[in-house]
């Protein structure tokens, strides 16, 4: 059985790691560090929310390994679509 302090360390580490990954994904989308902090949420569902499920069960649920979940505040849809298109174009060049 895990100690209470070990559980706290794991939780904090998991959240900090998730924050870094979210910021990196958001930076890839916006291309600017300051704008990336304005995105409310960008996560990899397979390794976060649905990590407890086996890969086959995730597939049955429609959760693909290459999915990213993005949640934003009140934004202009055309601006968001343009940001994503720029990010897709940028990654295609790499």
C-alpha positions as a Markdown table, in Angstrom:
| # | Residue | x | y | z |
|---|---|---|---|---|
| 1 | Unk | 0.0 | 0.0 | 0.0 |
| 2 | Unk | 1.2 | 3.5 | -0.9 |
| 3 | Unk | 2.0 | 6.0 | 1.8 |
| 4 | Unk | 0.0 | 9.2 | 1.9 |
| 5 | Unk | 3.0 | 11.4 | 1.1 |
| 6 | Unk | 3.9 | 9.2 | -1.9 |
| 7 | Unk | 0.3 | 9.6 | -3.2 |
| 8 | Unk | 0.5 | 13.4 | -2.9 |
| 9 | Unk | 3.9 | 13.4 | -4.7 |
| 10 | Unk | 2.4 | 11.3 | -7.5 |
| 11 | Unk | -0.6 | 13.5 | -7.8 |
| 12 | Unk | 1.4 | 16.8 | -7.9 |
| 13 | Unk | 3.9 | 15.3 | -10.4 |
| 14 | Unk | 1.1 | 14.1 | -12.7 |
| 15 | Unk | -0.6 | 17.5 | -12.6 |
| 16 | Unk | 2.7 | 19.3 | -13.3 |
| 17 | Unk | 3.5 | 17.0 | -16.1 |
| 18 | Unk | 0.0 | 17.5 | -17.6 |
| 19 | Unk | 0.4 | 21.2 | -17.4 |
| 20 | Unk | 3.7 | 21.1 | -19.3 |
| 21 | Unk | 2.3 | 18.9 | -22.0 |
| 22 | Unk | -0.9 | 21.0 | -22.3 |
| 23 | Unk | 1.2 | 24.1 | -22.7 |
| 24 | Unk | 3.4 | 22.5 | -25.3 |
| 25 | Unk | 0.4 | 21.3 | -27.3 |
| 26 | Unk | -1.2 | 24.8 | -27.0 |
| 27 | Unk | 2.1 | 26.4 | -28.1 |
| 28 | Unk | 2.1 | 24.1 | -31.2 |
| 29 | Unk | -1.4 | 25.2 | -32.0 |
| 30 | Unk | -0.9 | 29.0 | -31.5 |
| 31 | Unk | 2.8 | 29.4 | -32.2 |
| 32 | Unk | 3.1 | 31.8 | -29.3 |
| 33 | Unk | 3.8 | 31.0 | -25.7 |
| 34 | Unk | 1.7 | 33.8 | -24.3 |
| 35 | Unk | -1.3 | 32.8 | -26.4 |
| 36 | Unk | -0.9 | 29.1 | -25.5 |
| 37 | Unk | -1.7 | 29.9 | -21.9 |
| 38 | Unk | -5.1 | 31.3 | -23.0 |
| 39 | Unk | -6.2 | 27.9 | -24.1 |
| 40 | Unk | -8.3 | 26.3 | -21.4 |
| 41 | Unk | -7.5 | 22.7 | -21.9 |
| 42 | Unk | -5.5 | 20.6 | -24.4 |
| 43 | Unk | -5.0 | 17.0 | -23.3 |
| 44 | Unk | -4.3 | 13.5 | -24.7 |
| 45 | Unk | -7.4 | 11.5 | -23.5 |
| 46 | Unk | -5.8 | 8.1 | -24.0 |
| 47 | Unk | -3.1 | 8.8 | -21.5 |
| 48 | Unk | -5.1 | 11.0 | -19.1 |
| 49 | Unk | -8.9 | 10.6 | -18.7 |
| 50 | Unk | -9.1 | 7.1 | -20.2 |
| 51 | Unk | -5.7 | 5.8 | -19.1 |
| 52 | Unk | -7.3 | 3.1 | -16.9 |
| 53 | Unk | -9.0 | 1.5 | -19.8 |
| 54 | Unk | -7.3 | -1.2 | -22.0 |
| 55 | Unk | -6.5 | 0.0 | -25.6 |
| 56 | Unk | -9.3 | -2.3 | -27.0 |
| 57 | Unk | -11.9 | -0.8 | -24.7 |
| 58 | Unk | -10.8 | 2.7 | -25.6 |
| 59 | Unk | -11.2 | 1.9 | -29.3 |
| 60 | Unk | -14.7 | 0.6 | -28.6 |
| 61 | Unk | -15.4 | 3.9 | -26.8 |
| 62 | Unk | -14.2 | 5.8 | -29.9 |
| 63 | Unk | -11.0 | 7.1 | -28.1 |
| 64 | Unk | -8.1 | 6.9 | -30.6 |
| 65 | Unk | -4.5 | 7.1 | -29.5 |
| 66 | Unk | -4.0 | 10.2 | -31.8 |
| 67 | Unk | -6.9 | 12.2 | -30.3 |
| 68 | Unk | -6.4 | 15.5 | -28.5 |
| 69 | Unk | -9.2 | 17.1 | -26.5 |
| 70 | Unk | -9.3 | 20.9 | -26.6 |
| 71 | Unk | -11.6 | 23.0 | -24.5 |
| 72 | Unk | -11.6 | 26.8 | -25.0 |
| 73 | Unk | -13.5 | 29.7 | -23.4 |
| 74 | Unk | -15.5 | 32.2 | -25.4 |
| 75 | Unk | -13.6 | 32.5 | -28.7 |
| 76 | Unk | -14.4 | 33.3 | -32.3 |
| 77 | Unk | -14.7 | 30.0 | -34.1 |
| 78 | Unk | -13.0 | 31.3 | -37.2 |
| 79 | Unk | -10.0 | 32.3 | -35.2 |
| 80 | Unk | -9.8 | 28.9 | -33.5 |
| 81 | Unk | -10.1 | 27.1 | -36.9 |
| 82 | Unk | -7.4 | 29.4 | -38.4 |
| 83 | Unk | -5.1 | 28.7 | -35.4 |
| 84 | Unk | -5.6 | 24.9 | -35.9 |
| 85 | Unk | -5.0 | 25.1 | -39.6 |
| 86 | Unk | -1.8 | 27.0 | -39.0 |
| 87 | Unk | -0.6 | 24.4 | -36.6 |
| 88 | Unk | -1.5 | 21.6 | -39.0 |
| 89 | Unk | 0.4 | 23.4 | -41.8 |
| 90 | Unk | 3.4 | 24.0 | -39.5 |
| 91 | Unk | 3.6 | 20.3 | -38.5 |
| 92 | Unk | 3.2 | 19.2 | -42.1 |
| 93 | Unk | 6.4 | 21.1 | -42.8 |
| 94 | Unk | 8.4 | 19.3 | -40.2 |
